[in-house]
Amino acid sequence: MEQTIDLSVELRRNVRATKQELMSIDNAASCLGVSRDAILEAVERSSELALEGDVVYIPKDPVGTLVSLGVASVLFFAIVILPMFIEKM
């Protein structure tokens, strides 16, 4: 089990290092020096990796995107809109 956890961490690092944040199972197996089955098991045990067809990828986090959008909206209001209201008073 400990080896699978280490493998999933290494796999996540290697997938994240690619430009598109995806990697084929065969490419991941050869890069990490393990079998295809070990890659499949690591993906199944990891909550941060996903598998579609023959490709391992890191799914995008919609919650993080919404939080970023909310923070940007608050900053916009505080920097642009709020000073306009203060000037009119």
N, C-alpha and C positions, 0 to 999 in steps of 0.2 A: 504494500500500500504506500509506503513512504517513497518508493521509487516512482510510483505513478504520480504522486503529488509533485515530486521534483520534475518529472517529465512534463507534466501539464504546465508548470511554471516556465520551463525552458521552451516549450512549444508556444506558449503565449508570447514570450519575448521574441521568438523568431518570427512569428506571424505579424506581430506589431511592427517589426523592423522592415517588413516589406512595404513597398509603395502603396499597394491597394489594400493592405492588411488582410490578405488571404493567401493561402498556400495549398497546393495539392497534397493529398495524403502521401503519395510516393515521394514527393520532394521533401516533405517534413520528415519522413522516415529516413531518407538518405542523409539529410542534414543533421539529424540527431543520432544517427547510427543505431536505430531500433527497427523493429518490424512494423508492418502496416497495422497489425492487430494491437500493438502497444499504443500506437497513435490513436486508433479508434477508441480504445479503453480510456486513454487520457482525456479525450474530448468528451466522452460520456460522463466522466466523473467531474469535469470542470463546469462551473456555472458561467465562466467568462468566455468559453469557446463554443462555437456551433459548427455543425456539419451539414452541408448541403451537397448532395451528390458525392463527388470525390474531392471536395474542397473544404478545408478548415478555414474559418474566418472568425473575427471578433464582431459580434453583433453591435450595432449602434445603440446607445442608451437614450431613449426618447425623454426620460425624466431629466437627464442632465441638460439636454437641449432646451427644455422648457424652463428650467431654473436659470440658465444663461440668458434666455430671452426676457425673463422676469427682471433679472438684475439690470439688464440693459435698459429696460423700460423705466425702471425706477431712477436710474442715473440720468436718463434723458429728461424725465420730468423735473428732477432736482436741479439740473444744470440749465435747461432751456425754458421750460414752462414756468416754474416757480419764480424766477427772477422777474418775468413779465408781470406777474400778479403783484409782486412786491413794489415794482415801479409805479403801478397805477394807484396804489394806496397812498 
